[in-house]
């Protein structure tokens, strides 16, 4: 559930982008802390807060090794993604 501000609209606790989308650049868990649900809880809370801010899309750049985690928390693999490196 979103916090409500003075104007009656959702009051996010973090700043959102102007583009209507968010990209997760880096999420790393210590090996000793993995499989305890911390990463899942973190991603789900972040997405919930982004939705409260009106963000329509959250993207993540992932490795093949982490793909199953991202799919487990509700993301889906797309066919193509282009990256410029200049």
N, C-alpha and C positions, 0 to 999 in steps of 0.2 A: 504494500500500500504506500502511496506517495504522501509526503508531508504536504500540507496545504498552507500557502502563503496568505498574506493579508488581502490579496486581490481574489482569493478563492480558487486560484489556479495552483497546479502542482508546484511545489517549491523544491527543486533538486538541491542536493548537497554538493554537487560537482558541476563544473562548467561543461556545456555541450558545444558541439560544433555548429557552424552555421549552415552546413551542407545537408543536414538531415540524415547523415550516416556517421557511423563510428567504425574505426578500425582498431583492433587490438594488436599492438605491435609486439608485446612481450609479456608472457606469463610463464614463470618458471617456479617450480616447487622443489624444495630440497628432497633428494631421494628418500631420506628418512621420514618425510612428512607426506609422501605420496600414498594414495589408496585410502586416505582417511576422510575424504569428502571435502577437504578444504578448498581445493581448486574448483570443484563443482559448485560449492556454495558461493565462492567469489565471483565466478562467471555469471551465475544466475542472478545474484544481487546486482552486479554491474548492468546486466541487460535490463533488469527491472527498473533501475534508476534511469537508464537511457530512455526507456519507453515512457517513463513519467515526464521526461523532458521533451517528448514529442519526436524522438529519434525513431525513424522508421526502419533502419537497417544497421545491423552490427556485423562487421566482417572480421575475420581472423586470418592471418597468414600463418599457416601451420606447416609442420614437418610431417612426413609419412609416419614417423614414430608416434606423433601426438594426435594423428587424425582420429583414431577411435575415441579418444577423450572428447574432442570437439563434437563429434557426432553424438556421443552419449549425452552431452549437455544441450543438444538441440540444433546444432549447426549442420549444414549439409554441404557436401563437396560440389563445386561447380566445375564445368568443363574447361574453362579457360580463365587465366588471370595474367595480365601483362604487367611487367615491371620494367621501368626505365632505370638505367644505371649510368647516369652522367654527372 
